[in-house]
Amino acid sequence: MKEIYKCWKLSLDKLRFQWKKALMMVSMLTMSLVALGETCFYQKLYDYSESSCREVLSEALENAGLIYVKGGGYQAEEARRFLKSAVASEAVKAIGCMQVLRVDRLSELQRLQARNEKGEEQGLLRWIYMDETFLNVCDLKFAELLDDPDGQEAREIEMRGETHFSLYLGNHFREIPVGTCYRERISEEETYVYEVKGILEKGQCFVSPEIVKGTGAGSSNAMISLDNEVIFCGEVSPPSAFWMYLSPKGADGEKTKAALKGLAQEMGLNMSFSSLKDHFDFAKRKGGQLQAVFGKLFVILFMATLVNGILLFLTFFVKNARDYGILHADGFSAGELGISCLLENAMQCILAFFLAGSMVWLAGMLLFGSKPEGAEMVNDIFLYSLLPIMTCVVALILFLLSVIPVILLNIAEPIMLLKGERL
Amino acid sequence: MIRLKNINKIYSNYENETKALNDISLEIGQGEMLAITGTSGSGKSTLLHLLGGLDMPTSGEYFFDELEVSKMNDRELHAFRKQNIGFVFQDFALIGRYTAFENMELPLIARGVKNRREIVMNCMKRLGIDHLAGKRPAHMSGGQQQRVAIGRALVSNARILLCDEPTGALDGKTGGEVMDLLEEINREGKTVIVVTHDIKVAERCRCRIEIEDGRIVTDASD
């Protein structure tokens, strides 16, 4: 400990006296590490979100398609006809339009189980769960919020029967506890009953059986749940312009798209089609371009930092060789002087590491961490991928910056240094 | 205390060899004050560096008490210097970016001493330079710098002070004051070896040797 302390004291003194050069080195190291961090982050981002999405989607990514209905949403009647036709033609397994309902934080939703006379589970409802990280990464926002001053939002939920609404939420809804009912008297003849029930577990997949069967299409909903927001596929009131469909398992996504396009043309509907995979690939290409830029930046900054650091030391060594000789005469060994150089570089590297790590994490959070799932993704990528890589690179930089000084100080004879002679 | 036997030091490069020390044999006792004189290039500084373990002889034996210094490796030499030797140089050899206090503190840091502040301040007071503690060498006179350099050599409690032209960069009066200080240190029991080309400085030392072309030509003592 004593040995480390005296070396640390020497290195601290050198940093104190040459703080401007130290600041420059820390800046260059930080920029290199930020460029490295961003390169790795974008490299991991798409793998993470894609695998996360595939994990929770029971269907292949390629089979999930998006429809934008030009000119806005449709009245319930038109939507019903299209949805019915689409399901009846067996072109799709599920289709519906999406809404956004703001609710309190949803932790999970439980599959609603209906039981037959024998008590066996029927799996009445299946819900599609989409990973928020995926949608965020693809920059997909179905944010046509409903302006519903009359409190119609409740009707955006599944309707069962004429007045019965089932809310498949994990938390209370407007102070209605899970497992209880709420009655809203609309008029003397009409009462709406809201039943808050069920918890959907992450990864479980639900599709409205009515849609699957092709009956009452639009009367029940396939729902995509996101943290803090619930999006429903299916006919809801009022409808939105964004629709989503799932191809049957194993089906060709392009054929499904073609079939739906044909159907839309027959019915005179103006729709544009895309697929989740297309959006993902596009986002990945854009991200890849950013990654390439950061990658090149990292290489340039890394080399510049190394060259600068080594040159700074060599300049200092040549100019102040005598000081090293005096330190020898004072009782410091070559090894101790070498360790002090190593510690000096280590302090700069550690400071740069913390600064760069904070900046990369912050950037990730600002871009993708607005939702808890996105924040979780950023933390996972940062802790399990970025930190190990950045630590290894910092260790490499430290080694490369320190190897020449340590060698020089060990081979330079004290008497030559004292006389100010060069090697 | 110190015994040199048939010491030779040869510097060689691609073109030729230079014999800096030629068959030097010498004994120095504990508490002596020895002056090594000679003309420029006679080998006196080489002998001093050798005595201080900063350089190694090409051949011959160097004993310090029972230790054979001439056969030590780098690590042992470093330990030997740390325990026994203090250096005073002609150009003071202070590190310019450190204050007087910090320059004197360095040998104590190298030795892992804890109560450094107390030791350094006591030494500074004794040398009459405690008012210079926060000053850098650039703001001190030559005499003050040399006192700081002597203080740096003293704080480590070295047994021997090796002084290479300690008055060389000073005027007569200041040089005399520095020699007074070295004599006082010698009277306290430390061995002081002074390399000088100044006869007046040499005459203040009880023992004197003269070196010429790497050989001892005169060996005198009072």
Contacts between the chains, C-beta under 8 A, distances in Angstrom:
chain1	res1	chain2	res2	distance
A	2	B	112	4.0
A	3	B	112	7.7
A	5	B	112	7.5
A	6	B	109	4.9
A	6	B	110	6.2
A	6	B	112	6.4
A	9	B	109	5.8
A	10	B	109	7.7
A	13	B	97	7.9
A	13	B	98	7.5
A	13	B	102	7.8
A	17	B	97	4.6
A	322	B	93	7.4
A	323	B	95	5.2
A	325	B	93	8.0
A	326	B	93	5.0
A	326	B	94	7.8
A	326	B	95	5.9
A	327	B	95	7.8
A	327	B	106	7.0
A	327	B	110	7.7
A	328	B	54	7.4
A	328	B	78	7.9
A	328	B	81	7.9
A	329	B	52	7.8
A	329	B	54	7.0
A	329	B	81	7.4
A	329	B	87	4.7
A	329	B	93	7.1
A	330	B	106	4.5
A	330	B	107	4.6
A	330	B	110	5.4
A	330	B	152	7.1
A	330	B	156	7.9
A	331	B	78	7.7
A	331	B	81	6.6
A	331	B	82	4.2
A	331	B	106	7.8
A	331	B	107	5.2
A	331	B	110	3.3
A	331	B	111	5.8
A	331	B	156	6.6
A	332	B	106	7.9
A	332	B	110	4.9
A	333	B	74	7.8
A	333	B	75	7.2
A	333	B	78	4.4
A	334	B	74	7.0
A	334	B	78	7.8
A	336	B	110	7.6
A	413	B	55	7.8
A	414	B	54	5.2
A	415	B	49	5.5
A	415	B	54	4.6
A	415	B	55	4.7
A	418	B	49	8.0
A	418	B	54	6.7
A	418	B	89	7.9
A	418	B	93	7.5
